[in-house]
Amino acid sequence: MRASEFAKKRRRKVREQGLVYKGYPCTKDCSGHMAGYGWGERRGVTNTNQCPLGNSNSWHEGCLSKGQGR
């Protein structure tokens, strides 16, 4: 499967299931997003530049949402 096909299927699944955390689409239960947001809260993140990159896109998006004030 090509990357564009994978992305299209993911967007369709997200729309069907309605899984979104603070504007970012989730694939399962949004737990990665919630963990990243919680990390940002505990560390007082106020800017997206304070969110480290890692192995988890969902965690990073959760932190970004905290830095964006969502």
ChimeraX commands (.cxc) that place a marker at each C-alpha (Angstrom):
marker #1 position 0.00,0.00,0.00 radius 0.5
marker #1 position 1.32,3.43,-0.92 radius 0.5
marker #1 position 1.69,6.11,1.75 radius 0.5
marker #1 position -1.04,8.26,0.18 radius 0.5
marker #1 position -3.45,5.32,0.21 radius 0.5
marker #1 position -2.61,4.61,3.85 radius 0.5
marker #1 position -3.21,8.26,4.80 radius 0.5
marker #1 position -6.52,8.30,2.93 radius 0.5
marker #1 position -7.69,5.13,4.73 radius 0.5
marker #1 position -6.63,6.59,8.10 radius 0.5
marker #1 position -8.55,9.83,7.48 radius 0.5
marker #1 position -11.63,7.85,6.47 radius 0.5
marker #1 position -11.40,5.70,9.62 radius 0.5
marker #1 position -10.99,8.78,11.80 radius 0.5
marker #1 position -14.04,10.43,10.21 radius 0.5
marker #1 position -16.12,7.28,10.64 radius 0.5
marker #1 position -15.13,6.77,14.27 radius 0.5
marker #1 position -14.95,10.45,15.18 radius 0.5
marker #1 position -11.72,9.97,17.09 radius 0.5
marker #1 position -10.13,13.38,17.56 radius 0.5
marker #1 position -8.15,14.82,20.47 radius 0.5
marker #1 position -7.97,18.62,20.61 radius 0.5
marker #1 position -8.08,18.84,16.82 radius 0.5
marker #1 position -5.66,15.97,16.08 radius 0.5
marker #1 position -6.96,12.67,14.64 radius 0.5
marker #1 position -6.50,9.52,16.72 radius 0.5
marker #1 position -6.27,6.00,15.36 radius 0.5
marker #1 position -7.43,3.99,18.41 radius 0.5
marker #1 position -8.26,5.51,21.77 radius 0.5
marker #1 position -6.33,8.81,21.84 radius 0.5
marker #1 position -4.25,7.57,24.79 radius 0.5
marker #1 position -0.99,8.70,23.15 radius 0.5
marker #1 position -2.39,12.19,22.65 radius 0.5
marker #1 position -3.60,12.33,26.23 radius 0.5
marker #1 position -0.19,11.19,27.52 radius 0.5
marker #1 position 1.61,13.88,25.54 radius 0.5
marker #1 position -0.82,16.53,26.73 radius 0.5
marker #1 position -0.40,15.39,30.32 radius 0.5
marker #1 position 3.37,15.54,29.99 radius 0.5
marker #1 position 3.05,19.09,28.70 radius 0.5
marker #1 position 0.78,20.05,31.59 radius 0.5
marker #1 position 3.15,18.65,34.20 radius 0.5
marker #1 position 6.07,20.55,32.69 radius 0.5
marker #1 position 4.22,23.81,32.11 radius 0.5
marker #1 position 4.51,23.77,28.32 radius 0.5
marker #1 position 3.32,27.05,26.85 radius 0.5
marker #1 position 5.00,26.88,23.44 radius 0.5
marker #1 position 5.13,24.12,20.82 radius 0.5
marker #1 position 8.93,24.46,20.68 radius 0.5
marker #1 position 9.02,22.90,24.15 radius 0.5
marker #1 position 7.69,19.58,22.81 radius 0.5
marker #1 position 10.46,17.08,22.05 radius 0.5
marker #1 position 10.27,14.85,19.01 radius 0.5
marker #1 position 10.13,11.15,19.72 radius 0.5
marker #1 position 8.92,7.85,18.36 radius 0.5
marker #1 position 5.23,8.62,18.82 radius 0.5
marker #1 position 3.41,11.06,16.57 radius 0.5
marker #1 position 0.32,10.92,18.75 radius 0.5
marker #1 position 2.30,11.78,21.91 radius 0.5
marker #1 position 3.97,14.68,20.11 radius 0.5
marker #1 position 0.62,15.96,18.83 radius 0.5
marker #1 position -0.75,15.84,22.39 radius 0.5
marker #1 position 2.15,17.94,23.60 radius 0.5
marker #1 position 1.70,20.32,20.67 radius 0.5
marker #1 position -1.96,20.79,21.56 radius 0.5
marker #1 position -0.89,21.82,25.08 radius 0.5
marker #1 position 1.65,24.25,23.63 radius 0.5
marker #1 position -1.05,25.69,21.36 radius 0.5
marker #1 position -3.31,26.32,24.34 radius 0.5
marker #1 position -6.05,23.93,23.24 radius 0.5
marker link #1:1,2 radius 0.2
marker link #1:2,3 radius 0.2
marker link #1:3,4 radius 0.2
marker link #1:4,5 radius 0.2
marker link #1:5,6 radius 0.2
marker link #1:6,7 radius 0.2
marker link #1:7,8 radius 0.2
marker link #1:8,9 radius 0.2
marker link #1:9,10 radius 0.2
marker link #1:10,11 radius 0.2
marker link #1:11,12 radius 0.2
marker link #1:12,13 radius 0.2
marker link #1:13,14 radius 0.2
marker link #1:14,15 radius 0.2
marker link #1:15,16 radius 0.2
marker link #1:16,17 radius 0.2
marker link #1:17,18 radius 0.2
marker link #1:18,19 radius 0.2
marker link #1:19,20 radius 0.2
marker link #1:20,21 radius 0.2
marker link #1:21,22 radius 0.2
marker link #1:22,23 radius 0.2
marker link #1:23,24 radius 0.2
marker link #1:24,25 radius 0.2
marker link #1:25,26 radius 0.2
marker link #1:26,27 radius 0.2
marker link #1:27,28 radius 0.2
marker link #1:28,29 radius 0.2
marker link #1:29,30 radius 0.2
marker link #1:30,31 radius 0.2
marker link #1:31,32 radius 0.2
marker link #1:32,33 radius 0.2
marker link #1:33,34 radius 0.2
marker link #1:34,35 radius 0.2
marker link #1:35,36 radius 0.2
marker link #1:36,37 radius 0.2
marker link #1:37,38 radius 0.2
marker link #1:38,39 radius 0.2
marker link #1:39,40 radius 0.2
marker link #1:40,41 radius 0.2
marker link #1:41,42 radius 0.2
marker link #1:42,43 radius 0.2
marker link #1:43,44 radius 0.2
marker link #1:44,45 radius 0.2
marker link #1:45,46 radius 0.2
marker link #1:46,47 radius 0.2
marker link #1:47,48 radius 0.2
marker link #1:48,49 radius 0.2
marker link #1:49,50 radius 0.2
marker link #1:50,51 radius 0.2
marker link #1:51,52 radius 0.2
marker link #1:52,53 radius 0.2
marker link #1:53,54 radius 0.2
marker link #1:54,55 radius 0.2
marker link #1:55,56 radius 0.2
marker link #1:56,57 radius 0.2
marker link #1:57,58 radius 0.2
marker link #1:58,59 radius 0.2
marker link #1:59,60 radius 0.2
marker link #1:60,61 radius 0.2
marker link #1:61,62 radius 0.2
marker link #1:62,63 radius 0.2
marker link #1:63,64 radius 0.2
marker link #1:64,65 radius 0.2
marker link #1:65,66 radius 0.2
marker link #1:66,67 radius 0.2
marker link #1:67,68 radius 0.2
marker link #1:68,69 radius 0.2
marker link #1:69,70 radius 0.2
view
